[in-house]
């Protein structure tokens, strides 16, 4: 499931999800060949967990920068 239709990097996101057997993938690309963008694919049941996952990632990045 995509949040709001396919993203710029939906094909790459699908490839990662399928090759890893993941139930969900958040792919963020910075200055890629299609510019900056992201794609999200998650099972509908996991959609509500995304804000917590992203907040956890942000906290870890801030911690690592210190």
Secondary structure as the mmCIF struct_conf table of DSSP 4:
data_model
#
loop_
_struct_conf.conf_type_id
_struct_conf.id
_struct_conf.beg_label_comp_id
_struct_conf.beg_label_asym_id
_struct_conf.beg_label_seq_id
_struct_conf.end_label_comp_id
_struct_conf.end_label_asym_id
_struct_conf.end_label_seq_id
BEND BEND1 UNK A 3 UNK A 5
TURN_TY1_P TURN_TY1_P1 UNK A 8 UNK A 9
HELX_RH_AL_P HELX_RH_AL_P1 UNK A 10 UNK A 20
TURN_TY1_P TURN_TY1_P2 UNK A 21 UNK A 21
BEND BEND2 UNK A 23 UNK A 23
STRN STRN1 UNK A 24 UNK A 32
TURN_TY1_P TURN_TY1_P3 UNK A 33 UNK A 34
STRN STRN2 UNK A 35 UNK A 42
HELX_RH_3T_P HELX_RH_3T_P1 UNK A 44 UNK A 49
HELX_RH_AL_P HELX_RH_AL_P2 UNK A 50 UNK A 65
#
